[in-house]
Amino acid sequence: MTLLEKIIDTFDGEIMAENRWRVDGSNGTKYTVEWDPFHRHYSCGCKGYKFRRRCRHITELSNSFRERFKAKS
């Protein structure tokens, strides 16, 4: 399974553009998760991120990347 397939299976999401993904929230709402390579951090359009500066969408996406890249090493 490729990294792209893993992300889509895990999040029922889609890649919108480079470093930007659309993921499904728990109630069916779609959110955009974006990676800023210059500042090296994620952002998300969900309410949790707006209030806490972190959310499960970012955590799960980031963890899936880490697991994938550790497996390749």
KOLFI-183097 format. One record per atom (N, C-alpha, C, O): residue number from 1; atom name; x negated, y negated, z. Coordinates in steps of 0.001 Angstrom, whole numbers, padded with zeros to 6 digits, always signed. Each point is the difference from the previous one (the first is absolute). Layout:
! residues N
MARVEX    nr   atom        px        py        pz
MARVEX   NUM     CA         X         Y         Z
...
***
This chain:
! residues 73
MARVEX    nr   atom        px        py        pz
MARVEX     1      N   -000857   +001176   +000000
MARVEX     1     CA   +000857   -001176   +000000
MARVEX     1      C   -000902   -001238   +000000
MARVEX     1      O   -000937   -000088   +000794
MARVEX     2      N   +001215   -000844   -001667
MARVEX     2     CA   -000787   -001228   -000064
MARVEX     2      C   +000429   -000958   +001099
MARVEX     2      O   +001056   +000170   +000611
MARVEX     3      N   -001880   -001171   -000367
MARVEX     3     CA   +000323   -001008   +001009
MARVEX     3      C   +001303   -000704   -000342
MARVEX     3      O   +000819   -000243   +000887
MARVEX     4      N   -000618   -000083   -002131
MARVEX     4     CA   +001229   -000655   -000434
MARVEX     4      C   +001212   +000876   +000285
MARVEX     4      O   +001002   -000490   +000519
MARVEX     5      N   -001074   +001768   -000847
MARVEX     5     CA   +001113   +000913   +000270
MARVEX     5      C   +000263   +000118   +001494
MARVEX     5      O   +001154   +000047   +000424
MARVEX     6      N   -002223   +000001   +000383
MARVEX     6     CA   +000135   +000086   +001458
MARVEX     6      C   +000732   -001224   +000550
MARVEX     6      O   +000895   +000132   +000834
MARVEX     7      N   -001272   -001304   -001296
MARVEX     7     CA   +000652   -001235   +000469
MARVEX     7      C   +001468   -000008   -000386
MARVEX     7      O   +000853   -000331   +000824
MARVEX     8      N   -000548   +000687   -002053
MARVEX     8     CA   +001388   -000003   -000448
MARVEX     8      C   +000819   +001026   +000769
MARVEX     8      O   +001128   -000289   +000397
MARVEX     9      N   -001678   +001489   -000179
MARVEX     9     CA   +000717   +001020   +000775
MARVEX     9      C   +000213   -000431   +001440
MARVEX     9      O   +001075   +000218   +000559
MARVEX    10      N   -002086   -000826   +000047
MARVEX    10     CA   +000076   -000385   +001400
MARVEX    10      C   +000974   -001148   +000220
MARVEX    10      O   +000770   +000024   +000960
MARVEX    11      N   -000787   -001006   -001809
MARVEX    11     CA   +000753   -001219   +000239
MARVEX    11      C   +001193   -000200   -000914
MARVEX    11      O   +000717   -000991   +000141
MARVEX    12      N   -000486   +001896   -001069
MARVEX    12     CA   +001019   -000235   -001021
MARVEX    12      C   -000178   -001390   -000589
MARVEX    12      O   +000974   -000712   -000244
MARVEX    13      N   -002208   +000341   +000023
MARVEX    13     CA   -000308   -001343   -000466
MARVEX    13      C   -000541   +000004   -001408
MARVEX    13      O   +000028   +001012   -000700
MARVEX    14      N   -000517   -002157   +000305
MARVEX    14     CA   -000580   -000135   -001328
MARVEX    14      C   -001094   -001051   +000058
MARVEX    14      O   +000046   -000921   +000815
MARVEX    15      N   -001015   +001070   -001678
MARVEX    15     CA   -001048   -000998   -000102
MARVEX    15      C   +000524   -001111   -000898
MARVEX    15      O   +000395   +000247   -001139
MARVEX    16      N   -000394   -001464   +001654
MARVEX    16     CA   +000518   -001143   -000756
MARVEX    16      C   -001104   -000658   -000824
MARVEX    16      O   +000203   -000347   -001164
MARVEX    17      N   -001363   +000183   +001776
MARVEX    17     CA   -001164   -000606   -000639
MARVEX    17      C   -001207   +000460   +000791
MARVEX    17      O   +000140   +000678   +001018
MARVEX    18      N   -001317   -001042   -001478
MARVEX    18     CA   -001192   +000396   +000747
MARVEX    18      C   +000074   -000551   +001416
MARVEX    18      O   +000258   -001187   +000202
MARVEX    19      N   -000488   +002058   +000777
MARVEX    19     CA   +000017   -000349   +001426
MARVEX    19      C   +001377   -000422   +000512
MARVEX    19      O   +000090   -000726   +000990
MARVEX    20      N   +000974   +001165   -001643
MARVEX    20     CA   +001360   -000337   +000447
MARVEX    20      C   +000906   +001206   -000230
MARVEX    20      O   +000035   +000561   -001095
MARVEX    21      N   +000703   -000163   +002147
MARVEX    21     CA   +000878   +001164   -000054
MARVEX    21      C   +001386   -000355   +000510
MARVEX    21      O   +000138   -000798   +000928
MARVEX    22      N   +000878   +001379   -001523
MARVEX    22     CA   +001371   -000144   +000494
MARVEX    22      C   +000340   +001293   +000729
MARVEX    22      O   -000116   +001086   -000569
MARVEX    23      N   +000537   -001202   +001830
MARVEX    23     CA   +000330   +001165   +000811
MARVEX    23      C   +001417   -000136   +000535
MARVEX    23      O   +000528   -001104   +000130
MARVEX    24      N   +000080   +002250   +000181
MARVEX    24     CA   +001347   +000003   +000558
MARVEX    24      C   -000059   -000109   +001511
MARVEX    24      O   -000815   +000654   +000650
MARVEX    25      N   +001684   -001483   -000099
MARVEX    25     CA   +000138   -000089   +001445
MARVEX    25      C   +000948   +001079   +000490
MARVEX    25      O   +000556   +000754   -000798
MARVEX    26      N   -000371   -000681   +002107
MARVEX    26     CA   +000828   +001055   +000589
MARVEX    26      C   +001472   -000134   -000375
MARVEX    26      O   +000723   +000996   -000006
MARVEX    27      N   -000265   -002204   -000304
MARVEX    27     CA   +001407   -000187   -000356
MARVEX    27      C   +000212   -000155   -001501
MARVEX    27      O   +001070   -000423   -000437
MARVEX    28      N   -002090   +000766   -000357
MARVEX    28     CA   +000131   -000056   -001450
MARVEX    28      C   -000458   -001313   -000623
MARVEX    28      O   -000057   -000116   -001224
MARVEX    29      N   -000267   -000864   +002045
MARVEX    29     CA   -000513   -001268   -000512
MARVEX    29      C   -001398   +000214   -000549
MARVEX    29      O   -000783   +000760   +000570
MARVEX    30      N   +000465   -001421   -001665
MARVEX    30     CA   -001332   +000117   -000593
MARVEX    30      C   -000868   -001162   +000478
MARVEX    30      O   +000431   -001153   +000014
MARVEX    31      N   -001669   +001484   +000381
MARVEX    31     CA   -000949   -001004   +000468
MARVEX    31      C   -001258   +000055   -000853
MARVEX    31      O   -000318   +001033   -000589
MARVEX    32      N   -000387   -002136   +000529
MARVEX    32     CA   -001255   -000067   -000740
MARVEX    32      C   -001156   -000026   +000984
MARVEX    32      O   -000060   -000853   +000886
MARVEX    33      N   -000859   +001800   -001052
MARVEX    33     CA   -001237   +000037   +000781
MARVEX    33      C   -001113   -000436   -000935
MARVEX    33      O   -000117   +000495   -001121
MARVEX    34      N   -000691   -001420   +001590
MARVEX    34     CA   -001065   -000541   -000842
MARVEX    34      C   -001334   +000040   +000735
MARVEX    34      O   -000070   -000298   +001192
MARVEX    35      N   -000990   +000669   -001913
MARVEX    35     CA   -001361   +000019   +000537
MARVEX    35      C   -000739   -001212   -000542
MARVEX    35      O   -000044   -000219   -001210
MARVEX    36      N   -000537   -000568   +002108
MARVEX    36     CA   -000810   -001147   -000396
MARVEX    36      C   -001468   +000402   +000121
MARVEX    36      O   -000532   +000043   +001109
MARVEX    37      N   -000133   +000253   -002230
MARVEX    37     CA   -001388   +000477   +000075
MARVEX    37      C   -000974   -001065   +000502
MARVEX    37      O   -001038   +000343   +000566
MARVEX    38      N   +001344   -001606   -000757
MARVEX    38     CA   -000899   -001062   +000459
MARVEX    38      C   -000005   -000081   +001521
MARVEX    38      O   -001064   -000062   +000616
MARVEX    39      N   +002259   +000061   -000001
MARVEX    39     CA   +000109   -000076   +001461
MARVEX    39      C   +000025   +001385   +000654
MARVEX    39      O   -000084   +000119   +001222
MARVEX    40      N   +000201   +000919   -002045
MARVEX    40     CA   -000008   +001393   +000458
MARVEX    40      C   +001097   +000303   +001012
MARVEX    40      O   -000267   +000519   +001084
MARVEX    41      N   +001509   -000851   -001451
MARVEX    41     CA   +001131   +000352   +000853
MARVEX    41      C   +001250   +000203   -000850
MARVEX    41      O   +000095   -000479   -001130
MARVEX    42      N   +000862   +001205   +001713
MARVEX    42     CA   +001286   +000241   -000637
MARVEX    42      C   +001009   -001022   +000484
MARVEX    42      O   -000156   -000591   +001068
MARVEX    43      N   +001203   +000388   -001874
MARVEX    43     CA   +001169   -000761   +000428
MARVEX    43      C   +001232   +000729   -000532
MARVEX    43      O   -000080   +000762   -000963
MARVEX    44      N   +001215   -001009   +001606
MARVEX    44     CA   +001239   +000671   -000379
MARVEX    44      C   +001145   -001002   +000076
MARVEX    44      O   -000058   -000959   +000769
MARVEX    45      N   +001084   +001178   -001558
MARVEX    45     CA   +001148   -000901   -000024
MARVEX    45      C   +001069   +000335   +001023
MARVEX    45      O   +001061   -000625   -000009
MARVEX    46      N   -001298   +001589   +000894
MARVEX    46     CA   +001029   +000396   +000973
MARVEX    46      C   +000003   -000927   +001219
MARVEX    46      O   -000953   -000742   +000237
MARVEX    47      N   +002040   +000803   +000522
MARVEX    47     CA   +000127   -000839   +001195
MARVEX    47      C   -001028   +000352   +001061
MARVEX    47      O   -000508   -000886   +000689
MARVEX    48      N   +000196   +002167   -000548
MARVEX    48     CA   -000987   +000417   +000989
MARVEX    48      C   -001343   -000669   -000219
MARVEX    48      O   -000649   -000437   +000950
MARVEX    49      N   +000236   +000360   -002207
MARVEX    49     CA   -001278   -000642   -000292
MARVEX    49      C   +000063   -001496   +000278
MARVEX    49      O   -000960   -000582   +000504
MARVEX    50      N   +002079   -000036   -000829
MARVEX    50     CA   +000129   -001445   +000222
MARVEX    50      C   -000124   -000351   +001478
MARVEX    50      O   -000553   -001045   +000341
MARVEX    51      N   +001064   +001910   +000544
MARVEX    51     CA   -000040   -000284   +001434
MARVEX    51      C   -001259   +000510   +000684
MARVEX    51      O   -000546   -000679   +000870
MARVEX    52      N   +000069   +001882   -001255
MARVEX    52     CA   -001113   +000634   +000718
MARVEX    52      C   -001310   +000039   -000779
MARVEX    52      O   -001042   +000340   +000562
MARVEX    53      N   +001082   -000681   -001839
MARVEX    53     CA   -001162   +000089   -000884
MARVEX    53      C   -000491   +001425   -000182
MARVEX    53      O   -001170   +000223   -000309
MARVEX    54      N   +002063   +000744   +000501
MARVEX    54     CA   -000259   +001405   -000311
MARVEX    54      C   +001353   +000697   -000118
MARVEX    54      O   +000998   -000457   +000557
MARVEX    55      N   -000981   +001563   -001283
MARVEX    55     CA   +001243   +000746   -000173
MARVEX    55      C   -000335   +001431   -000421
MARVEX    55      O   -001141   +000304   -000349
MARVEX    56      N   +002135   +000555   +000386
MARVEX    56     CA   -000230   +001407   -000345
MARVEX    56      C   -000305   +000167   -001480
MARVEX    56      O   -000695   +000944   -000375
MARVEX    57      N   +001191   -001828   -000471
MARVEX    57     CA   -000266   +000106   -001443
MARVEX    57      C   -001502   -000128   -000261
MARVEX    57      O   -000573   +000787   -000754
MARVEX    58      N   -000054   -001774   +001374
MARVEX    58     CA   -001437   -000207   -000154
MARVEX    58      C   -000775   +001145   +000638
MARVEX    58      O   -000945   +000520   -000592
MARVEX    59      N   +001344   -000130   +001796
MARVEX    59     CA   -000695   +001065   +000715
MARVEX    59      C   +000004   +001292   -000802
MARVEX    59      O   -001041   +000642   -000144
MARVEX    60      N   +002193   -000256   -000376
MARVEX    60     CA   +000094   +001249   -000750
MARVEX    60      C   -000761   -000080   -001323
MARVEX    60      O   -000660   +000963   -000390
MARVEX    61      N   +000742   -002075   -000291
MARVEX    61     CA   -000718   -000158   -001261
MARVEX    61      C   -001508   +000032   +000235
MARVEX    61      O   -000728   +000690   -000714
MARVEX    62      N   +000267   -001428   +001702
MARVEX    62     CA   -001417   -000041   +000328
MARVEX    62      C   -000509   +001377   +000425
MARVEX    62      O   -001073   +000422   -000430
MARVEX    63      N   +001832   +000276   +001266
MARVEX    63     CA   -000403   +001337   +000443
MARVEX    63      C   -000062   +000981   -001163
MARVEX    63      O   -000884   +000856   -000037
MARVEX    64      N   +001801   -000965   -000905
MARVEX    64     CA   -000025   +000921   -001147
MARVEX    64      C   -001248   -000231   -000845
MARVEX    64      O   -000573   +000955   -000525
MARVEX    65      N   +000141   -002214   +000386
MARVEX    65     CA   -001231   -000291   -000731
MARVEX    65      C   -001205   +000566   +000737
MARVEX    65      O   -000873   +000613   -000614
MARVEX    66      N   +000822   -000816   +001934
MARVEX    66     CA   -001125   +000494   +000786
MARVEX    66      C   -000113   +001516   -000104
MARVEX    66      O   -001088   +000532   -000221
MARVEX    67      N   +002210   +000162   +000380
MARVEX    67     CA   -000006   +001457   -000078
MARVEX    67      C   -000461   +000473   -001368
MARVEX    67      O   -000765   +000957   -000113
MARVEX    68      N   +001229   -001622   -000904
MARVEX    68     CA   -000357   +000389   -001364
MARVEX    68      C   -001493   -000179   -000260
MARVEX    68      O   -000643   +000879   -000574
MARVEX    69      N   +000089   -002024   +000998
MARVEX    69     CA   -001403   -000264   -000250
MARVEX    69      C   -000904   +000847   +000895
MARVEX    69      O   -001110   +000338   -000413
MARVEX    70      N   +001544   +000014   +001616
MARVEX    70     CA   -000784   +000901   +000859
MARVEX    70      C   -000060   +001391   -000607
MARVEX    70      O   -001025   +000677   +000084
MARVEX    71      N   +002116   -000253   -000693
MARVEX    71     CA   +000058   +001328   -000618
MARVEX    71      C   -000967   +000085   -001183
MARVEX    71      O   -000552   +001067   -000266
MARVEX    72      N   +000343   -002169   -000441
MARVEX    72     CA   -000901   -000006   -001146
MARVEX    72      C   -001467   +000026   +000431
MARVEX    72      O   -000858   +000484   -000739
MARVEX    73      N   +000574   -000996   +001918
MARVEX    73     CA   -001403   -000094   +000466
MARVEX    73      C   -000573   +001324   +000368
MARVEX    73      O   -001160   +000079   +000406
***
